[in-house]
Amino acid sequence: MPAQASHRYARIAPRKCRLVADLIRGRNYEEAANFLQFTENKAARLMEKVLHSAYHNATHNQDLPGHRLVVSRVWVDEAGGSGIHGKLKRFRPRAQGRATQILRRASHIHIELDERHN
């Protein structure tokens, strides 16, 4: 059974997070941790924390061997779903006294680690 960790309502757009998620999908734990450590953006820092949490969940709670763990699934959802929850509404001034709405989106980051079968 895979070990899972998630970060809900992360203050970053899902589109930016998915770029980093594609880097680590399918890799073993050590390689994924190295990718995230040397990738310089906010999404990598957030995913690194979730990856370490999933690793410790796997080794402590489920007694899976740490050297055989692989990132089986990584997915990023937009926080809020059909409602407005998880989105901050901001306004930017425009010409002729008007204002334009800006939605600051949030993400749910999920990572699953599973044992590699040889």
Backbone hydrogen bonds, N-H to C=O, Kabsch-Sander energy under -0.5 kcal/mol:
donor,donor_aa,acceptor,acceptor_aa,energy
3,A,113,L,-2.8
5,A,111,I,-2.1
7,H,109,I,-2.5
10,A,107,S,-3.0
12,I,10,A,-2.3
16,K,13,A,-0.6
17,C,13,A,-1.5
18,R,14,P,-2.4
19,L,15,R,-0.8
20,V,16,K,-0.8
21,A,17,C,-2.2
22,D,18,R,-1.7
23,L,20,V,-0.8
24,I,20,V,-0.9
25,R,21,A,-1.2
26,G,71,V,-1.9
27,R,24,I,-1.8
29,Y,69,L,-2.1
32,A,28,N,-2.4
33,A,29,Y,-2.5
34,N,30,E,-2.0
35,F,31,E,-2.2
36,L,32,A,-2.3
37,Q,33,A,-2.1
38,F,34,N,-1.8
39,T,36,L,-0.6
40,E,38,F,-0.6
41,N,39,T,-1.2
45,R,41,N,-1.4
46,L,42,K,-2.0
47,M,43,A,-2.5
48,E,44,A,-2.1
49,K,45,R,-1.5
50,V,46,L,-1.7
51,L,47,M,-2.7
52,H,48,E,-2.2
53,S,49,K,-1.9
54,A,50,V,-2.4
55,Y,51,L,-2.2
56,H,52,H,-2.4
57,N,53,S,-2.1
58,A,54,A,-2.1
59,T,55,Y,-2.5
60,H,56,H,-2.3
61,N,56,H,-0.6
61,N,57,N,-1.2
62,Q,57,N,-1.1
64,L,58,A,-2.4
68,R,65,P,-1.2
69,L,66,G,-0.9
70,V,114,D,-2.7
71,V,27,R,-3.4
72,S,70,V,-1.1
72,S,112,E,-1.5
73,R,112,E,-1.4
75,W,110,H,-2.0
77,D,108,H,-2.4
79,A,106,A,-2.4
81,G,78,E,-0.8
83,G,80,G,-1.4
87,K,84,I,-1.8
88,L,104,R,-2.4
90,R,88,L,-0.5
90,R,102,I,-3.0
92,R,100,T,-2.7
94,R,98,R,-2.8
97,G,94,R,-0.7
98,R,95,A,-1.3
100,T,92,R,-2.7
102,I,90,R,-3.7
104,R,88,L,-3.2
104,R,102,I,-0.6
105,R,103,L,-0.9
107,S,10,A,-2.3
108,H,77,D,-2.8
109,I,7,H,-2.8
109,I,107,S,-0.5
110,H,75,W,-2.4
111,I,5,A,-2.5
112,E,73,R,-2.9
113,L,3,A,-3.0
114,D,70,V,-2.5
116,R,68,R,-3.1
118,N,116,R,-0.6
